[in-house]
Amino acid sequence: KYREIDPSFYFAPFMVLFFGICLGDAGYGLLFLAIAYFAGRKWGKDKPGLMQVVKLCEFFSIASIMFGIITGTIFGISFAERSWILLDIDVNAETGNPMSLLYIALGIGFVHLSLAYILGIREAEKFHEKMEKLGTLFVLWGGVSLVARGIWFGKATSVLNIPLLYAGIGFAVAGLLLTLLFPNDSKNWFARLGVGLWNIYGLTGLIGDFLSYARLFGLGLATAAIGSVMNLLAGMVYSGAGPIIGGIFAVLILIVGHGFNFALSLLGSTVHSARLHFVETFPSFYEGGGVEYKPFKIERGSL
């Protein structure tokens, strides 16, 4: 709509971050950066609109390179020395902890969803709409506080054990009350409470929205795992068939295998990163609209 907030400013950094986590390989990121750069050099002058896509792809590739370096993922290579890796998510390494990526993905999702509901409160025109969105936000905060307490601060000696318990219960109860009392602006309180109870049941969908961010964890691991498998297959063929015949087939496996993984990862990183915006967050605040484009033309009736 004309006066509706433009989500690009708020969510473009998340799109780049999501893509970087999903692709998550520094080698693939460098390859993608080279493709984007040469595409811009070759066709950018003739097609000005292409440069916007090229710039976006460059941001995507830089995010992938950075995340690949942080996680030690470069063309799926399993490095023997891993002390330089800041976030080791390799399932085969002794120091690897892939669950840390899941927690990071869900943490980013928490921030992403919270921002969407805050914008929804800002964009809502009616008071009951603001309260309903605030209720959903409080339920999200309460649930995440209780889950975080159970995972990391469950011990009685933990400093945040009691504060997270009270915060979680407080936010959850406040959110449920707001959802129950402000489903609409009807003067009939019996009808309003009935709709409110139904909306409380609808809050179960919030769990699915939150867990959808686990796809960042899954795709990030899948890219590295498939790349590692291709390297392993090439090594097995090289060892089994000898350096000459085995070397030729090993190179073919590396080119075809990594090419397939690269193309599939690019597609998955783009689609799933966009999905987290258009399905999980945009419905909370973004409506869109406008006037249908109808160019001037001559309309002739049938004879």
N, C-alpha and C positions, 0 to 999 in steps of 0.2 A: 504494500500500500504506500501511498505517497508520503504519509507521515510516519510510517513504520520504521523501526530501527533497522539499520543495515547490519546484518550479522557478520559480514566479512571481517571487519576490524577486530571483532572479539574471537572469531573462531578460525581464522586463517592460520595462526600459529599452531593451533591444535591439529589442523589438517596436516601441516608439515611434520609435526611431531609424531602423529599416528603413522604416517607413511614411513618415517625413519625407523620406527620400532618394528613395523611389519616387514619391511625389506631387510633391515638390520644387518647388512653385510657390507663392510667397507670396500671389498673388491667389486661387488655389484654396483655399489654407489659410485665408484670411480668410473666404471664402464658406462653407467647411465649419464654421468656428468659429461663424459666425452661425447656421447651420442647427442645430448642436448646442445652442447657447444657447437659441434660441427653442423648440426641441423640449422642452428641460428645463423652461422656464418654462410651457409650455402643458400638457404631460402629466406632468411630473415628480411633482406632488403626488398625482395619481390613480394613478400606476403607479410605486411606489418603486423597483422593480427597474430601471426605465428610466434612473434617474439614474446608475447604475454605467456603463451604456453611454455616456451623455452625457459623463461625466467622461473616459472613455477616448477618446472622439472629440475632446474638447477638447485632450487631450494630443497626439493625432495631429495635429490642426490646428496647434497651436503649433510642433511639430517641423517641419511643412511650411513654415510661415511663416519660421521661422529659417533653414532650409536654402535656401528660395527667395531670401531676402535675401542670403545668403552667395554664392549662385551667380548672382545678378542675374536670376532668373526670376520675372517677374510677368505673368501672363496671356499668356505667350509673346511679350512685347514685346521687340524688338531695340533696345536703347538705343545711341545713337551714342556717348555718353560712358560709358566702361566702367572708368574708373580707380577707381571706388568699389567695384567687385566684387572680393571676396576670392578667389573660386574661379570663374574664368570657364571654363565648359564649353561655350560656344556654338561649334558647328562652323563657323558662318558668320563669326564675328568673328576679326580678325587676332590678338587676344590670347587667343582661346579655346584651351583645351587639354582636350578631353573625356577623354583618357586618364588625366588626374589623378584623375577620379572613379572610373575602373576600379581604379586602385591603392588608392584609399581604401576602396572596396567590398571588395576582396580582403583588405586589412589588417584591416578590421572582421571579416571572415569568419574570419581567422586567430585573432583573439582569441575570437570566438564559439565556434569549434570547440575551441580549447584549454580554455576554461572547461568545455565539455561533457565532455571527456575527463578533466579533473581531478575533476569531480563523479562521473564514472564510476568512477575509482579509489577515491574515498571511499566510494561506495555498494557496490562489489564486496565480496562476503562471503569469497570464497576467494582464496588467495594468487596462484594462476596467473591468475585473472581480473584482479587488480590489475596483474600484470606484463604481461599482454597489452594492456591499455588503455594502460599506460605506454609500451609499445613503439610503439603507434599514435601516441601523442602525440609521441614522439621522432622518428618518421619524418616527421610533419607539420612539426616544428620544423626538422629537417635539410633537408627539401625546400625550405621557404620561405627558409631561410638561403642556400642555394645559388642559388635563383632571384633573391633580392634582390641577392646579390653580382653575378650576371650582368647585372642591369638597371642598377643604380646604382653599383656599386663594382667594376666589371670592370677598371678601369685599375690597372696595377701600382703607381702612385703613391698610390692611395687608401689611407687609413688602415685601413679595415675590409676590405680585400681579403683579406688572409691570415687574420685572425680569423674572418671569415664562412666562409672555405673550410674551416678546421679544425673550426669549430663545426658546419657543415653535414654534413661527412663523419662527424664523431664522433657526432652525434645520429642520423644515418641508420643507421650501422652498429650502434649500441647498440639502436636500435628494431628492426632486422631480427633481431638476435640474440634479443631478448626475445620477439619474435613466433614465432621458430623454436623456442625452448626451452620456452615456457610456453603452448602451445595448450590443454592440459588437465593434469590431475594423474595421468595414467596412469603406471604403473610400467614399462610397456613402452616403452623409449626409441625403438625403431624405429617403433612406431606413433605415438608422440608427435612425432617428427621429420617423419613423413609428413604428419600433420595440420598441423604448423608450416609446412611448405613450401606447403601449400594456403592457409594463412592469409596467407602472404607474397604469394601471387598475389592474394588478396582485398584487399590493401592498395592495389591499383590503383584501387579504388572511392573511395579517399581523394582522388584527383585530381578526380573528379567532384563530390564533396562540396565541395571547396574552390572549384572553379570555378563552383559553383552561385550563389555570392555575386555573380557578374558580373551576375545579373539585377537587382541594385540599380542598377548602372550603366546597363543597358539601359532599365529602366523610367523612371529619372530623366531620361535623355535623351529618351525617347519622349514624355513628358508635355510637355516644353518644345518639342520639335520639332513635335508636332501642333498645339499652341497657336499657334506661329509660322506654320504653314501656314494656319490659319484666318484669322489677321490678314492674311496676304498675299493670300488669296483675296478677302477683304472689300475690301481696298485696290484690287485689280484690277477688281472689279465696280464699285466706286465711281468709279474713273477711266474705265472704259469706257462705263458707262451714264449718267453724269452725276450731278450732286449730288442730284436729286430721286428718280428711279427707282433709280439706283445706290445712293443713301443708304439707301433702304428695304430693298433686297435685301442690302446690306452689313450692316445691323443684324441681319437675319434670319440671315445666315451666321454672324455673331459669336455670336448667342444659341444657335442650334442646334449650331454647331460646338464652341463652348466647353462647352456643356451636355453634349454627347456625350463630349468629352474628359474633362470633370470626372467624369462617372459612370463611365466606363471606367477612369479612373485610380484612383478610389476602390476599385473592385472589385479591380483588379490589385494595388494597394498592400496591401490587406488579405490577399488570398489568398497572394501570393508571400512576404510577410513571415511569415505563419503557416507556410508550407511550410518555410522555412528553419529553423524550430523543430521542427516535427513530423517532418520527414523527415531533415534533416541532423544535428540535435543530440540530440533526445530519445532516439533508439534507443541512444545511447552510455551513458545512465545511468538512464533513466526506464522503469519497467516498468508501473506502475499496478496496479490490482487492486481487491479489495473483495468484498463479498457482494452477489449479485444481489438486487434489490428484488422481493420477492414479497409483496404485501399479503394480509391475511386475506380469504378468500373461501370460499364454499361450492362445492364441486365435486360435481356430480351426474353419475352414470354414465348412459350412454345406455340407453333402455328398449328 
